[in-house]
Amino acid sequence: MRQLTMNLEALQGGELTIAAQAWELSEDVADKLGPDFIVSPEVKKGHDFYRHRWSIERNGSEVGWVGFGTSSKSPRQQAQARTLHCNLYGAACTFAHPGWNDAIATLVDLRRAEITRCDLALDFFDGMTGGVDQVVEDYKAGLCDSGGKRLKCNMVGDWINGKERSFYMGSKEAGKQTNVYEKGHQLFGPESGSDWLRVELRYGNKLRDLPSDMLRRPADFFAGASGWHQLMLTRAEAQAK
């Protein structure tokens, strides 16, 4: 706690109060994730226009953070200065104690917090029949259409040689975007021969409210995105048998 006290002494005025509030939130989130998670006692430089952050760690690696303070005096930044922001990485969700999602959802409700982004991932660890090429065929066949309209798409990676490919559908601006990508290539390199495919549905709150139930029932919200997302769940269940 001595190191924590020394770091707080470097802050001034109202920053001390919000730093303490941010610390309390960080500790609460780490506790909900499980016994392997701690909050680093060092105040670090912030992300996403927040001036400072408390780092939530597991085995010495950052898996999330709580940001506080503002990096400028602009009106928009001053409004942000009155908020705390918690960001959890995929690693936090992967290694969290069972039941963490219900606990975090309850915390969101108790604090009347607003979810600004929620990523729901469906993993085919041993690959999916047809791989990302099958997804492209689904798209061409209109299976990925939403509201009777063809979604915008974007192809990233080495499609000629079939390596490190990503296929995007939808848009961040609309608050719903899906990225289907070769996760195994991203983590282990294309030379690994990994067939791991991830379907990642990214919800944003620009045009919609993101309820805490997205954390409690992720499969329902994934399937509810479109008929194609439901199809992907069905394919995953079929391959798991």
matplotlib code that plots the C-alpha trace (Angstrom):
import matplotlib.pyplot as plt

x = [0.0, 3.0, 3.6, -0.2, 0.1, 3.1, 1.4, -1.7, 0.5, 1.4, -2.2, -3.8, -7.2, -10.2, -8.0, -7.4, -11.1, -11.8, -8.6, -9.9, -13.3, -11.5, -9.4, -12.5, -14.1, -11.0, -10.8, -14.5, -14.1, -10.9, -12.8, -15.6, -13.2, -11.7, -8.7, -6.1, -6.8, -5.3, -5.0, -1.5, -0.7, 0.9, -1.1, -0.4, -0.9, -4.5, -6.0, -8.8, -8.4, -8.4, -5.4, -4.8, -5.6, -5.5, -4.3, -6.2, -3.6, -3.4, 0.0, 1.7, 0.0, -2.6, -6.0, -8.1, -8.1, -10.2, -9.5, -10.1, -9.3, -9.1, -6.3, -7.4, -9.7, -12.1, -15.8, -16.0, -13.1, -14.5, -17.7, -15.6, -13.7, -16.8, -16.9, -15.0, -14.3, -13.7, -12.2, -11.8, -9.7, -10.5, -7.9, -9.8, -13.0, -11.1, -9.4, -12.0, -13.6, -16.9, -19.9, -17.9, -20.2, -23.2, -21.3, -20.1, -23.6, -24.9, -22.2, -23.2, -26.8, -25.9, -23.7, -26.2, -23.3, -23.6, -22.1, -20.5, -19.1, -19.5, -17.8, -19.3, -17.0, -17.8, -14.7, -14.2, -10.9, -10.5, -11.8, -15.1, -16.0, -15.1, -13.4, -13.5, -14.1, -17.5, -18.4, -17.7, -20.0, -22.7, -22.4, -22.7, -25.7, -27.4, -27.4, -25.7, -28.2, -29.8, -33.2, -33.3, -30.1, -26.7, -24.2, -21.0, -18.0, -14.2, -11.5, -8.2, -5.2, -3.4, -6.4, -4.4, -2.4, -5.0, -3.2, -4.1, -7.5, -10.3, -13.8, -15.7, -19.5, -21.5, -19.9, -18.8, -20.9, -24.0, -23.0, -23.0, -20.0, -18.9, -15.3, -14.6, -10.9, -8.2, -7.4, -4.8, -2.8, -3.0, -1.7, 0.6, 1.5, 0.2, 3.1, 1.5, -1.3, -3.8, -7.4, -8.8, -11.5, -13.2, -16.5, -16.5, -19.7, -19.0, -21.8, -21.5, -23.9, -24.0, -27.4, -28.6, -28.6, -26.5, -28.3, -26.4, -28.2, -25.7, -23.2, -25.7, -26.9, -24.3, -25.4, -28.9, -27.6, -25.2, -28.0, -30.3, -28.0, -29.2, -30.3, -26.7, -25.4, -27.9, -26.6, -23.1, -24.2, -25.9, -22.7, -20.7, -23.1, -23.1, -19.3, -19.1, -21.1]
y = [0.0, 2.3, 2.4, 3.1, 6.0, 7.4, 7.3, 9.1, 11.8, 12.7, 13.6, 16.9, 18.2, 16.4, 13.8, 12.2, 11.6, 10.2, 8.1, 6.5, 5.9, 4.3, 2.2, 0.9, 0.0, -1.7, -3.8, -4.7, -5.8, -7.8, -9.6, -10.5, -11.9, -14.3, -14.9, -14.8, -11.1, -8.1, -4.3, -3.0, -0.4, 1.9, 4.7, 4.4, 6.6, 6.4, 5.1, 6.4, 10.0, 9.2, 10.7, 7.9, 4.2, 1.5, -1.7, -5.0, -7.8, -11.6, -13.3, -10.0, -9.1, -6.4, -7.9, -4.8, -1.3, 1.5, 4.9, 8.2, 11.9, 13.9, 14.4, 17.9, 20.8, 20.5, 20.4, 16.8, 15.8, 17.7, 15.7, 12.5, 13.6, 13.0, 9.3, 6.2, 3.7, 0.0, -2.0, -5.8, -7.6, -11.0, -12.6, -11.4, -13.1, -16.3, -16.9, -15.4, -17.6, -19.4, -17.1, -13.9, -12.7, -12.8, -11.0, -8.3, -7.8, -7.4, -4.8, -2.9, -2.8, -1.8, 1.1, 2.1, 1.9, 2.1, -0.5, 1.2, -1.9, -5.6, -8.2, -11.7, -14.4, -17.8, -20.0, -22.9, -24.2, -27.0, -25.0, -24.9, -26.8, -24.5, -22.0, -18.3, -19.1, -20.6, -17.4, -15.5, -17.9, -17.4, -13.6, -13.9, -16.1, -13.4, -15.4, -12.5, -9.9, -7.8, -6.2, -7.2, -5.3, -6.5, -5.4, -3.7, -6.0, -5.7, -8.3, -8.0, -10.2, -12.5, -13.8, -15.0, -17.4, -18.1, -16.7, -14.4, -13.5, -11.4, -10.9, -7.9, -7.4, -4.4, -1.2, 0.4, 3.4, 1.2, -0.3, -3.9, -5.3, -8.9, -10.0, -13.6, -14.2, -16.9, -16.6, -19.4, -17.5, -14.3, -16.0, -18.7, -17.5, -19.0, -21.5, -23.2, -24.6, -23.8, -24.0, -21.9, -19.6, -16.9, -15.2, -12.0, -9.9, -6.4, -4.3, -0.6, 1.8, 4.5, 3.6, 1.1, 0.5, -2.5, -4.2, -6.0, -9.2, -9.4, -10.6, -13.0, -14.5, -13.9, -16.8, -15.4, -12.0, -13.5, -15.6, -12.6, -10.5, -12.3, -15.6, -16.1, -15.7, -18.3, -20.6, -20.2, -21.3, -24.3, -25.2, -24.9, -27.2, -29.8, -29.9, -30.3, -33.5]
z = [0.0, 0.4, -3.4, -3.9, -1.4, -3.2, -6.5, -5.2, -3.7, -7.3, -8.1, -7.1, -5.9, -7.2, -9.0, -5.6, -5.0, -8.5, -8.3, -5.1, -6.7, -9.7, -7.5, -5.7, -9.0, -10.2, -7.0, -7.4, -11.0, -10.2, -7.4, -9.7, -12.2, -9.7, -7.3, -10.1, -10.8, -9.0, -9.4, -9.9, -7.2, -9.8, -11.4, -15.1, -18.2, -19.4, -22.7, -24.8, -23.8, -20.1, -18.3, -15.8, -15.4, -12.8, -14.4, -13.8, -14.1, -14.2, -13.8, -14.3, -17.6, -18.1, -18.9, -18.3, -16.8, -15.3, -16.7, -14.9, -15.4, -18.6, -21.1, -22.2, -21.3, -24.3, -23.5, -24.6, -22.5, -19.5, -19.8, -19.9, -16.8, -14.8, -15.7, -14.9, -17.7, -17.4, -20.3, -20.1, -22.7, -24.1, -21.9, -18.8, -20.1, -21.1, -17.8, -15.4, -12.7, -13.8, -13.2, -13.7, -16.5, -14.2, -11.4, -13.8, -15.2, -11.7, -11.0, -14.1, -12.8, -9.3, -10.5, -13.2, -15.7, -19.5, -21.7, -24.7, -26.4, -26.1, -28.2, -28.5, -29.9, -31.3, -31.7, -34.0, -32.4, -34.9, -37.8, -39.6, -42.7, -45.6, -43.3, -44.0, -47.7, -46.7, -44.9, -48.1, -50.0, -47.3, -47.8, -51.6, -51.2, -49.1, -45.9, -44.1, -45.3, -42.5, -42.8, -46.5, -47.2, -48.2, -45.5, -46.4, -46.4, -46.2, -46.8, -45.0, -45.2, -47.7, -49.6, -52.6, -50.5, -47.9, -44.9, -42.0, -43.5, -42.0, -43.4, -42.1, -42.3, -41.1, -39.7, -36.5, -37.3, -37.3, -34.0, -35.2, -37.0, -37.5, -38.1, -39.1, -39.0, -38.8, -35.1, -35.2, -37.8, -35.7, -32.5, -33.8, -37.4, -40.7, -40.7, -37.6, -39.8, -37.1, -38.3, -35.4, -36.8, -34.7, -35.5, -33.5, -33.2, -32.1, -30.6, -30.0, -28.4, -31.0, -32.3, -29.7, -25.9, -24.8, -21.8, -19.1, -20.1, -23.0, -20.4, -18.8, -22.1, -24.8, -27.0, -27.2, -28.3, -30.7, -32.3, -32.3, -34.5, -37.7, -39.2, -40.3, -36.7, -35.6, -38.4, -37.2, -33.7, -35.2, -37.2, -34.0, -32.1, -35.0, -35.0, -31.3, -31.4]

ax = plt.figure().add_subplot(projection="3d")
ax.plot(x, y, z, "-o")
ax.set_aspect("equal")
plt.show()
